[in-house]
């Protein structure tokens, strides 16, 4: 099992999860985070830290696509280990449907 970040993170990018991760497997895009599924140790401490409920176990239905999505971007985005402020529109976009098609950016974040 591994944990992955889903589209609930897009346009919110809460980073509370990165500070509790014992293996630093989060990677930062311009407007979301991903987890490298090959680095995640399945401890689950990040899941309850996400205010947007964007972190899910890969054992849930239809998560294969998200596992590959997370792997793809974790391999090109910088690692993030320090909590940062969420995006300005985070509260407004939290829970919005269809965020991947509307807002997702492949642009890497800063990391750090």
Phi, psi and omega in degrees: 000151173216168174252149179223158176263135181251184186295348176299337181283333185299131179071008173244300179053056170289142184240019178302328183294327188292330182286338181264351182289120182282349183239008177052056182255017177265143180230145191250124169262176180303320184226022173194172174246160170224163176247133176284113185294340179275347179258336181297134180260012174063029181284332176080003183291338181284326188306310181288347180280345185275112180294338182266002181054042183267347182262122185229150174286148181288357179279350177287157181300145174062033180265351181305317180298320180288328176298313180292323176300311180298316180299313183304311184279333176296333181279349181236344179266156180284151177291143177234129180233356183245132179296139176231167176293146176293169178296151183304328182268010186305311182297319181292323185270346182303123177087357180293141179277152173070027184292330181297314180290327184276318194236344187303135177238133177280353183296131178295154172274193182274327185077190177114000000 
